Amino acid sequence: MALDLRPPMAPALEALGLAIVVTRPAPESTPVATTGIWLTPLFEEQPYGSDLRRRDPRRLMGIARTADLDFIPRGSLIDAPEQLGGVSRTWMVEGYDRVIADEMRVLVLPAVNP
C-alpha cells in the first residue's frame, strides 16, 4: 500500500488562494464561485536545432475539487486576478495538466472575447 505524502490543497488555498468564478460551457453554465491558486508556469523546451521563437509560459491554476466543481471542461471560463487585490481577467481553460484526488490543475490562456 502506497502512502500519499502530498499536503492537502486546503492550507495552500487558505494562504495563497484567490477568489475566482468558473463558468463551464452549457448545459452546466451556472457560474461557480470558488478559490484558485496560481502555480508555477510551465515552460516547454524547443527541440534541438529548431528555429528560435519566442515561447510564452503556459499559465497553470490549481483549483480544489468539490461537490459543485469536480470537473472543468476545456473551453470553460475562469474570472480571476493575476495577483491578490488585482483586477480580475477572464481566462479560458485549454486543458488539464493533471487531476489529483483533491485538486485539478488546469492550463489557461487569456480569453480573447469572452
C-alpha positions in Angstrom: 0.0 0.0 0.0 1.5 3.3 -1.1 1.2 6.4 1.2 0.2 9.7 -0.3 2.5 12.2 1.3 1.4 15.3 -0.6 0.0 18.0 1.6 -3.8 18.7 1.2 -4.9 21.6 -1.0 -6.8 23.4 1.7 -3.9 25.1 3.5 -2.4 26.4 0.2 -5.8 27.8 -0.8 -6.2 29.5 2.6 -2.7 31.0 2.4 -2.4 31.9 -1.3 -5.8 31.4 -2.8 -7.7 34.0 -4.9 -11.4 34.3 -5.3 -12.4 33.0 -8.7 -15.5 32.3 -10.7 -15.6 29.2 -13.0 -18.2 29.1 -15.8 -18.5 25.8 -17.7 -20.0 25.5 -21.2 -23.7 24.7 -21.5 -25.6 22.8 -20.1 -23.6 23.3 -16.8 -23.1 27.1 -17.4 -24.1 28.2 -13.9 -21.1 30.2 -12.6 -19.4 28.6 -9.6 -17.6 30.8 -7.1 -14.5 29.1 -5.6 -10.9 29.6 -4.8 -7.9 29.1 -7.1 -4.2 29.3 -6.8 -1.6 30.3 -9.5 1.1 27.6 -9.8 4.5 27.9 -11.4 4.0 28.4 -15.2 5.1 25.6 -17.5 7.9 26.2 -20.0 8.1 23.9 -22.9 11.5 23.3 -24.4 12.2 23.7 -28.1 13.6 20.7 -29.8 17.4 20.9 -30.5 18.1 22.5 -33.9 14.7 24.2 -34.2 14.3 27.8 -35.2 14.4 30.2 -32.3 10.9 31.5 -31.5 9.5 33.3 -28.5 7.6 30.9 -26.3 5.4 32.3 -23.6 5.0 30.2 -20.5 1.7 28.3 -20.1 -0.3 29.5 -17.1 -1.3 26.9 -14.6 -4.0 27.2 -12.0 -4.8 24.8 -9.1 -8.5 24.5 -8.1 -9.9 22.3 -5.4 -12.3 19.6 -6.4 -15.6 19.9 -4.7 -19.1 18.5 -5.0 -20.1 21.6 -7.0 -17.0 21.6 -9.1 -15.4 18.2 -9.8 -14.6 18.7 -13.5 -13.8 21.7 -15.6 -14.1 21.1 -19.3 -12.0 22.6 -22.0 -13.4 26.0 -23.1 -14.6 26.9 -19.6 -14.1 30.5 -18.5 -12.4 31.5 -15.2 -12.6 35.0 -13.9 -9.5 35.5 -11.7 -7.0 38.2 -10.9 -3.3 37.5 -11.6 -2.5 38.5 -8.0 -4.2 39.2 -4.8 -6.1 42.5 -4.9 -5.5 42.7 -8.7 -8.1 43.4 -11.4 -10.0 40.2 -12.5 -9.4 38.9 -16.0 -11.1 36.2 -18.0 -9.1 33.1 -18.7 -10.1 30.2 -20.9 -9.3 26.6 -20.0 -7.3 24.9 -22.7 -6.8 21.6 -20.9 -5.5 19.8 -17.9 -2.0 19.4 -16.6 -3.2 16.8 -14.1 -6.0 15.8 -11.7 -5.1 14.7 -8.2 -7.5 13.4 -5.5 -8.5 16.9 -4.2 -7.1 19.2 -6.9 -7.4 20.0 -10.6 -4.6 21.7 -12.4 -5.8 23.4 -15.5 -3.9 25.2 -18.3 -5.4 28.6 -19.1 -5.0 31.3 -21.7 -6.2 34.8 -21.6 -9.7 34.8 -23.2 -9.9 36.9 -26.4 -13.6 37.8 -26.4 -15.4 36.1 -23.5 
